[in-house]
Amino acid sequence: MWEEVVNSALAYSKMRTEWNYFSREEKQEKDKLRTSLHNTFIINLKAFHKLVEQMELNGDWMEKLKLPEERKRWGDFAGYVVCFENIRAR
Protein backbone atom coordinates (compact mmCIF):
# COMPACT_ATOMS: atom_id res chain seq x y z
CA MET A 1 0.00 0.00 0.00
CA TRP A 2 2.86 2.40 0.80
CA GLU A 3 4.30 1.82 -2.67
CA GLU A 4 1.01 3.06 -4.18
CA VAL A 5 1.24 6.18 -2.03
CA VAL A 6 4.82 6.78 -3.16
CA ASN A 7 4.06 6.17 -6.84
CA SER A 8 1.07 8.51 -6.81
CA ALA A 9 3.10 11.12 -4.91
CA LEU A 10 5.82 10.84 -7.53
CA ALA A 11 3.38 11.22 -10.44
CA TYR A 12 1.69 14.24 -8.88
CA SER A 13 4.95 15.89 -7.80
CA LYS A 14 6.39 15.49 -11.29
CA MET A 15 3.35 17.20 -12.80
CA ARG A 16 3.41 19.91 -10.15
CA THR A 17 7.08 20.64 -10.85
CA GLU A 18 6.57 20.68 -14.62
CA TRP A 19 3.63 23.05 -14.09
CA ASN A 20 6.12 25.87 -13.47
CA TYR A 21 7.37 25.54 -17.05
CA PHE A 22 4.09 25.03 -18.95
CA SER A 23 2.62 27.72 -21.12
CA ARG A 24 -0.89 28.95 -20.37
CA GLU A 25 -2.20 26.67 -23.11
CA GLU A 26 -0.36 23.64 -21.74
CA LYS A 27 -1.75 24.34 -18.28
CA GLN A 28 -5.28 24.41 -19.68
CA GLU A 29 -4.67 21.10 -21.47
CA LYS A 30 -3.17 19.38 -18.42
CA ASP A 31 -5.28 20.85 -15.63
CA LYS A 32 -7.70 17.90 -15.45
CA LEU A 33 -4.82 15.42 -15.41
CA ARG A 34 -3.07 17.37 -12.65
CA THR A 35 -6.25 17.33 -10.57
CA SER A 36 -6.71 13.62 -11.23
CA LEU A 37 -3.14 12.87 -10.12
CA HIS A 38 -3.68 14.93 -6.98
CA ASN A 39 -6.94 13.11 -6.23
CA THR A 40 -5.26 9.73 -6.75
CA PHE A 41 -2.56 10.63 -4.25
CA ILE A 42 -5.19 11.71 -1.71
CA ILE A 43 -7.19 8.50 -2.21
CA ASN A 44 -4.08 6.35 -1.81
CA LEU A 45 -2.97 8.22 1.28
CA LYS A 46 -6.42 7.87 2.87
CA ALA A 47 -6.37 4.12 2.15
CA PHE A 48 -2.91 3.86 3.69
CA HIS A 49 -4.08 5.78 6.75
CA LYS A 50 -7.03 3.43 7.14
CA LEU A 51 -4.63 0.49 7.08
CA VAL A 52 -2.43 2.20 9.68
CA GLU A 53 -5.45 2.57 11.96
CA GLN A 54 -6.50 -1.06 11.41
CA MET A 55 -3.02 -2.12 12.47
CA GLU A 56 -3.50 0.04 15.59
CA LEU A 57 -0.55 2.26 14.73
CA ASN A 58 -0.45 6.00 15.35
CA GLY A 59 -2.25 7.81 12.53
CA ASP A 60 -2.48 11.25 14.15
CA TRP A 61 -0.39 12.72 11.33
CA MET A 62 -3.44 12.59 9.05
CA GLU A 63 -5.26 15.25 11.08
CA LYS A 64 -2.54 17.78 10.27
CA LEU A 65 -3.32 17.58 6.54
CA LYS A 66 -6.91 18.81 7.07
CA LEU A 67 -8.68 17.60 3.95
CA PRO A 68 -10.61 18.95 2.16
CA GLU A 69 -9.85 22.47 3.34
CA GLU A 70 -6.14 22.20 2.68
CA ARG A 71 -5.72 20.51 -0.71
CA LYS A 72 -2.51 22.46 -1.27
CA ARG A 73 -1.10 21.03 1.95
CA TRP A 74 -1.82 17.53 0.62
CA GLY A 75 0.06 18.42 -2.56
CA ASP A 76 2.98 19.66 -0.49
CA PHE A 77 2.94 16.41 1.45
CA ALA A 78 3.25 14.46 -1.82
CA GLY A 79 6.49 16.36 -2.45
CA TYR A 80 7.75 15.53 1.04
CA VAL A 81 7.00 11.84 0.50
CA VAL A 82 9.05 11.88 -2.71
CA CYS A 83 11.89 13.76 -1.00
CA PHE A 84 12.06 11.37 1.96
CA GLU A 85 11.88 8.30 -0.26
CA ASN A 86 14.68 9.72 -2.37
CA ILE A 87 16.87 10.19 0.70
CA ARG A 88 15.95 6.73 1.99
CA ALA A 89 17.15 5.23 -1.31
CA ARG A 90 20.75 6.31 -0.68
C-alpha positions as CSV (number, residue, x, y, z in Angstrom):
1,M,0.0,0.0,0.0
2,W,2.9,2.4,0.8
3,E,4.3,1.8,-2.7
4,E,1.0,3.1,-4.2
5,V,1.2,6.2,-2.0
6,V,4.8,6.8,-3.2
7,N,4.1,6.2,-6.8
8,S,1.1,8.5,-6.8
9,A,3.1,11.1,-4.9
10,L,5.8,10.8,-7.5
11,A,3.4,11.2,-10.4
12,Y,1.7,14.2,-8.9
13,S,4.9,15.9,-7.8
14,K,6.4,15.5,-11.3
15,M,3.3,17.2,-12.8
16,R,3.4,19.9,-10.1
17,T,7.1,20.6,-10.8
18,E,6.6,20.7,-14.6
19,W,3.6,23.1,-14.1
20,N,6.1,25.9,-13.5
21,Y,7.4,25.5,-17.1
22,F,4.1,25.0,-18.9
23,S,2.6,27.7,-21.1
24,R,-0.9,28.9,-20.4
25,E,-2.2,26.7,-23.1
26,E,-0.4,23.6,-21.7
27,K,-1.7,24.3,-18.3
28,Q,-5.3,24.4,-19.7
29,E,-4.7,21.1,-21.5
30,K,-3.2,19.4,-18.4
31,D,-5.3,20.8,-15.6
32,K,-7.7,17.9,-15.4
33,L,-4.8,15.4,-15.4
34,R,-3.1,17.4,-12.6
35,T,-6.2,17.3,-10.6
36,S,-6.7,13.6,-11.2
37,L,-3.1,12.9,-10.1
38,H,-3.7,14.9,-7.0
39,N,-6.9,13.1,-6.2
40,T,-5.3,9.7,-6.8
41,F,-2.6,10.6,-4.3
42,I,-5.2,11.7,-1.7
43,I,-7.2,8.5,-2.2
44,N,-4.1,6.3,-1.8
45,L,-3.0,8.2,1.3
46,K,-6.4,7.9,2.9
47,A,-6.4,4.1,2.2
48,F,-2.9,3.9,3.7
49,H,-4.1,5.8,6.8
50,K,-7.0,3.4,7.1
51,L,-4.6,0.5,7.1
52,V,-2.4,2.2,9.7
53,E,-5.5,2.6,12.0
54,Q,-6.5,-1.1,11.4
55,M,-3.0,-2.1,12.5
56,E,-3.5,0.0,15.6
57,L,-0.5,2.3,14.7
58,N,-0.4,6.0,15.3
59,G,-2.3,7.8,12.5
60,D,-2.5,11.3,14.2
61,W,-0.4,12.7,11.3
62,M,-3.4,12.6,9.1
63,E,-5.3,15.3,11.1
64,K,-2.5,17.8,10.3
65,L,-3.3,17.6,6.5
66,K,-6.9,18.8,7.1
67,L,-8.7,17.6,4.0
68,P,-10.6,18.9,2.2
69,E,-9.8,22.5,3.3
70,E,-6.1,22.2,2.7
71,R,-5.7,20.5,-0.7
72,K,-2.5,22.5,-1.3
73,R,-1.1,21.0,1.9
74,W,-1.8,17.5,0.6
75,G,0.1,18.4,-2.6
76,D,3.0,19.7,-0.5
77,F,2.9,16.4,1.5
78,A,3.2,14.5,-1.8
79,G,6.5,16.4,-2.4
80,Y,7.8,15.5,1.0
81,V,7.0,11.8,0.5
82,V,9.1,11.9,-2.7
83,C,11.9,13.8,-1.0
84,F,12.1,11.4,2.0
85,E,11.9,8.3,-0.3
86,N,14.7,9.7,-2.4
87,I,16.9,10.2,0.7
88,R,15.9,6.7,2.0
89,A,17.1,5.2,-1.3
90,R,20.7,6.3,-0.7
